[in-house]
Amino acid sequence: MGKITGFLEFDRIPEPHAPVAERITHFHEFVTTLTEPLARQQAARCMDCGIPFCSHGCPVNNIIPDFNDLVYRGDWKNAFQVLDSTNNFPEFTGRICPAPCEAACTLNINSEPVGIKSLERAIIDRAWAEGWVQPRPALRPSGKRVAVVGSGPSGLAAAQQLGRAGHAVTVFEKNDRIGGLLRYGIPDFKLDKSHIDRRVAQMQGEGVTFRTGVLVAGMPGDGVGATITNLSRETVTADQLLTEFDAVLLTGGAEQSRDLPAPGRELRGIHFAMEFLPQQNRIDAGDKVKDPISAKGKHVIVIGGGDTGSDCVGTSNRQGAKSVTQFELMPMPPAHENKELTWPYWPIKLRTSDSHEEGAQREFAISTKAFVGSGRSQTVKALKTVQIEFKNGKITEVPGTEKDWPAELVLLAMGFTGPSTTMLDAFGVEKDARGNAHASVDDAKGYKTNAKGVFAAGDMRRGQSLVVWAIREGRQAARAVDKYLIGSTVLPR
């Protein structure tokens, strides 16, 4: 590496954040990209560790030591080319990925890991500013047509790879804008949607066609807690796609929200997170939303301690909630992981997000017993809870810990059970034990379902997961589709 002793000389450099009092007044991004001097100093911390565990920890296998070294040397254009070779959308992962690469960093054994995520963001932001990100259309068309159903990160990654391989790609999206859960599930303060828009423009320059407002029969969005956020203007059937295209790739999200069937669930004021978050994103985009769900002036309780719950916390605070409390069924994890036991794998430890720092009471090992309503409107006013503990692998209630919590808005953010089964049924796709599309990832049958010419990737195949896993699956599925169509492929795995 360029700076052999960098990891000894420099501390980890966090990305600058706007103060809490300022950032909760708006829905814009509040994290600032590292300046060039700080980015080069951060990159100098990358060790010549021999085995790049960071690259193995990264689902898209970013060539992290190489682009770190290039940033340290000030060779930003080549750093971008290295990053671009493995990751179609580093501006997404550089903002919303939890960075498993950093957990796997060798320096993380006894110190703070290199800020790989911040460097990734700095590289791609510099590339856009310098005009290095340009359409790369195929040299010659293949004569094959591919339909990609779903425009989330998996679908977009697959579409871009297949377009660059020369195939005529059409992306079908049920909503009126491209992006899937990137567009409607991630708050703007974490990911400004202009990042999606300019990627769509790039892909259009590469020949990819986008059709919005099109509901593929059985498309995700027809079940519990689904995220259809506009009335689709057109419907196409599975048979139509199979007739008009040489291959179909299903990349819809795992949009079926996990419900909480406690007494009082029918009360007004109880909503899935994926009803709440998309509405705010639409308002941010300038859309008019009828009867929007608002946290303003209310006691808000978020049930679910993951990233979606954190997004609900941040959004509620920005809407002017009176108080925000987040419930988690599991016990509070340790503040620090046992690195000798967990490294280089993703550790279980207490994670405090930017949204938590903005104001939220967090409760662990707590179970909701009932929703309580009052008045003619039958609106939720409180929650009845009890503390729990785990004994012999079973959840048991702790006597004497019952409590009532004021709650005028309850947001259910307990994860997702899987994709739409009617979508898979429409194409005749077999499902695995969890209800996802059954499609192997081995080289012989990569991402191909039992249905002729039908492939599946992303949440549709693996279930609820990370944006970086979606990008990996989209890239690998594109390779499998390319090989299926022309008998060989030069697309990377």
N, C-alpha and C positions, 0 to 999 in steps of 0.2 A: 504494500500500500504506500501511498505517497507520504503519509505521516506515520512512521513506524511507532512513535511514542504518543500519538494523539490521544489514545484512550487513557493514558496516564496524566496528560496535561489538561484536558478539557472535560468539563461536566456536561451532562445532557442539557440541551437547550430546548425548552418548551416553546411552542408557537405562542405568540402574543394573543391575549384575549381582551376584548373590550370589558370594562368594568360591569359588574352585575346590574347596578342601578341604571346604566345606560342601555345595555343590550335587551333588557326585558321590556323596553318601550317600543320595540319593533320586531319584525320577523325576518330581518336580513341576516346574512352570515356575519358572525362577530369574531371569528378566528382569522388572524392575519398570517399570510404566507411569510416564511422566514426571508429576511433580506439575504443578498448574496454573501456578505461576509459571515453572517451567522450560519447560513447553510453550509458554507465551506468548512467552518469550524466544527459543525455537527458531523459532517462527512469525515472529517479528520479522525473522529473517534473510532471509525470502523477498523477492526483489528485484522491483521493478516493471520486469521485463525486456522487456515488450512482447509477445514471442512465447513462450508457455508450452511450451517444449520438454519439460518434465516431463510435461505432459498427453499429448503425442504419444508419449513414451517409455513411458507406462503403457498396457498392453493394454486395460484397461477405460476408458481416457480419463478418469480422475478429474479433476475440476475443481480442481486442486491449489492454484493461487494464491488462489482464492476461499475455500476452507476454511482455508488458512493465515491469511489476513487476518482471518477471523471468529474464529479461535482467538486471534490477537493482541489483538483487541478484546474478548475475553471473551464473545463471542456463541456459546456452545457448541451451543445447540439448532439454530441455523441452520447451523452448521458440520456438524452431523450430517445435516441434511436435504440439504445439498449433496453430502456424501459418499455418503449412501444413494441418491441419484438415479442413481449410476453403478455402484455396487458393492454387491451383495447381502450380501456377507460380509466386511466390512473387518476383523473380528476374526481371520479366517484370514490374509488378506494382511498385516495389520499384525504378524503373528507369524512367518510362514514364507515370505513373498515375498522374493526377492532384491533387490527394489526397483530395477528398471530406470529408474524415474522419477528416482531420485537420480543415476544415471549421466548422465541427460540434463539435469539441473539446470544452468542458466546459471552459477550460482556455482561449479559443479564445473570450469569451464574453468581457473581458476587458484587455487582454494581448496577448502575442504571443502563438499560440497553440504548443502542444508537437510535435516534429518532427517525427511523426508516420512513414511517408514514409521512412525517413532515417534509422529508427530502423528496419523496415521491410527488407530493403536492407542489413543492417548489419547482421541480423539474418540469412538470406538465404545465404549470401556470406560466413559466418562462417560455415554454415551447409555443403556447398559444399567443403570447405577447409578441414573440419574434416572428410569427407566421410560419413556423416549421410544420404545423399540423395542417396538412393539405389532403384533398381527396386522392386516393390511389386506385383509379379504376383498372379493371383487368385489361390486359393487352388484347385479348380476343374472347368473344363470347363462347360459351360451351354449348349453347342451344338447349340447355336444361332449365326447367322452371322449378322454383322451390317456394313453398308457402311456409312462413313462420308465424305461428299463432301466439300472440303475446309479445308486448314490446318492452318488457322489463330488461334488466341487465343481461340475462341469459339469451333472450331473443335478439337483443341488439348486437351482442357479441357474435352470435352465430350468423346473423344476417350480414354483418360486415365481413366476416371471414368468407362466407359463401359468395358474396358479391365480388370480393377480390379474386376469387377462384374462377370467375367468369360466368357464374350462374345468374339467371334473372330471378331476383329475390323480391317477394312481396311480403311485407309485414302487416298482419291484421291486428288491430287494437280496438276493443269495444268502447273505450272512452274517447273523448274528443281531442285528446292530446297524447302524444307518444311518451312512454316512460314507465308505464305500469306502476309498481309500488315505489319506484324511484320518484315518480311524479306526484303520486297521491298519498303515499305512506310515509315519506320522509319529510319532516318540516323544512320549510325554506331556510330557517336559521341554521340548519345543518348542511343543506345542499341547495344552493340557488338553482332554479330550474333553467337558467340560461346555459348552464353546463350541458344539459340534455339537448337543448335547442341547437347549439352549435355542432354537436355530434350528429344530430339528425341531418343538418345541412351538409356536413361532410359526407355522410353516407348517401344522401341523395346525389351528391356529386360523383359518387362511385357507382351509381346506377340502381341503388336500392329504392323500391317503391313502398310508400307507407299509405295504408288505408285505415283511417280512423273512423270511429262511429260504426264499426262493423261488428256485429255479434255473430260469432261462429256458433252454430247450434250446439248447445251444451257447454258453452264457454264458461270458465270460472266466473262466478258472480251470481249463481242461481241458488245459493244455499245460505246457511246460517252465517250471519255477520259478513256477507260478501260485500265487495266494493264497487259494484256498478254505480257510477256517479253521474251518469247521464243516460238519457234514453237513446239507445243506439238507433241510427237512422236506417240501417240495412241489416239483413240477416243472410248468411250463407250457410249451407249445410256441409256436413262432412263429405258427403258424396260429391258435391260440387268441387270441393278442393281436391279430392282424390282424382277427379276427372280432368281438371284443368292443370294440375301440377304433377311433376314427376316425383316429387317427394314432399312430405309435410312434416314439419318439426313443431311439436307442441311444447311451448315454453311458458305456459300460464303460471301464475303464482299459487302458493299455498294459501288461499284466501279464506278458507272456512274457519272462522274464529271459534275458539273454544268457549263454550258457554258456562254459566254458573247457575244451575237450576235450583237455587235456594228459594224458600218461601218468600213471596213478594217480588219475584223476578219480573212480574208483569207490570209493575209500577212505572209510571212515567219518570223520566230523568235518569234511566239506566241505559247506557249505550255501549256498543262495542267500540274499541279504539278506532277501528277502521270505518266507523261511521263519523267519528269526531275529527280525526286528523285530515282526511281528504277534504272536508268542508272548509277548513281553514286554508288549505293550500289553494282551493278554488277562489276563496275570497282574496288571497294574496295575488292571484293571477288576474283579478279584476272582474271575476264572474259574480253574478247575482245568485245568492243561495236562498232558497225559500225556507223559512223557519230554521235558521242555523242553530246548532247546539252551541251554547255559550257558557263559559265558566265565570263570567263577570259577576262579582259580588256573591259568589256561592262558595260553600264548603264543598270541596271536591275530594273524592276518594278514588284513587287509581288502584285497581286490583290486578297485580302482576308486577314483578320486580325486574323485568328485562328491559331491553332497549325500547320496545314499543311503549312500555309503561313510562320510561324516562321521557320519551317524546311527548306523552300526554302531560307530564308534569311541566315541561318547558312551555308547551302551548297554553296550558291553563294559567300559568303565571303571567304570560304575555296578554292573555285575555282579561286579566284583572281579577283572578280568583281571590276570595276572602282568605281561604286556607287551602293547602294541598297536602294530602296524606297518601302515602303509597304503601300498600300491603304486599307482603311476600309470604307465601305459605312455608317456604323452607327456612331453616334457622339462619341467623346472620353468619356469613362466612368469616374466616379469619381476615384480619387487616392485611397480613402479609402471608404469602404462600411459603411452603417449605421447598425452596428451590432445589435442594439436594434430592428431593423426592420427585418433583414435577418437571424440572427442566429437561429437555427443551419443549415439553408439551404445554398446552394451554392450561394455566392453573385456575383453580377455584379460589377466589379471594374477593374481599369486599371491593366493589368498584363504585366509585362516586363520579357520576357524570357531571357535565357542565350544568345540566338542568337541575340536578340535585343541589348544586352549589347556589342556584338561584332562589332556592327556598322550597323545602319539602320536609315533612316529618316522615321518617321511614320506620315501618313496623315489620318485624320479622316473626316467623313462627306464629302466624295469626290466621285464623280461619273465619270466613263469613258464615254465620248461622242463618241470618234472615235479613231481608230488606224491609224496612218499616215505612209506611206511608201515612198520610193524613189529609184530611180535607176532601171536598167533592172531586177535585181533579185527580185524586189518587196518585199523587206525586211522591217520590221517595223523599224522606226527611231524615232518615237515620239508618245505620247498619248495626246489627247485633253481631258481636264477634266473640271468639274465645281463643285463648292462647293454646298452642298445641306443642307436643313433643313427640319425638320418634323413639319408640321402644320396640326392640326386636323386629325392626323393619316395618312397623305399623305406626300409623298416626293415632295418637291418643290425646284427648282433651285434658287440659290442666284444670282441676276443680277450683272454683272460686275466682276464675279469671275472666268471667263474662263481662262484657262492656258494651255500652251504646255509644256510637260515634255520630255526630251530626253530619249529614250528607245530603246536599241538594242536587249534586250531579255525581253519578257513579260511572266510571269508565272501566270496561272490562278489557284488560290487556294481558291475557293469560296464554298467549301463543295461538298457534293455528294447527288444526287437525289434519290438513292436507288439501289437495286440489279438488276441483269439481269432479265428482265421479260421473256425472252425466256427460261431461266432455269426453272422458275416456270411453264411456259406453257408446257414444255417438260414432267413434272411430273403431269400435270393437277392440279396444286395447285391454289386455289383461292387467290386473292390478296385483301389487304385492300385498303382504300381510298388513301394511299400514294404510292401504288404499291409494298409494301412489302408482304411477305408471310403472309397470315391470319392464325394465330395459337394462340389460347388462352393459357394463362399461369396458369389457374386454375388447381386444383388437378385432376379434372375429365377429362379434355382434354389437359393436360399440353403439350404444344409445338407441338401437333399433328395437322396436316393440314387436309383438307377434303379428300386428297388422301390416300388410304389405305396403312398403313405402312410407310408413309412419314411424317417426322417431320422437323421443321425448328427452328433455333436459331441464336442468334447473330445479326449482321447487316442485315442478310437475313430476319429476322423477325421484328426487331425493328427499322431498319434504322441506319444511321451513328451514332456511339456512341463511348464510351470509351473502352479501353482494359479491364478494370475491369468489365464493364457490359458484355462484351463478355465472359469473364471467368465465371461469374455468370450464364449467359444463357446456356453456354455449360454444366455446372454442373447440372443445373436443367433439361435441356433437356435429359441428360443422365439418370437421375432418371425416367423421364417419359418413355423413351424408355425401360429401364430395367423393369418397371412395365408392360408395354405393352407386352413384350416378355415372361415374366414368371409369371405374375399375381400379383406380389408383389415386393417390393424393400427395401433394407436396405441402399441404397445410400442416403446421406444427401441432403437436399434442399439447 
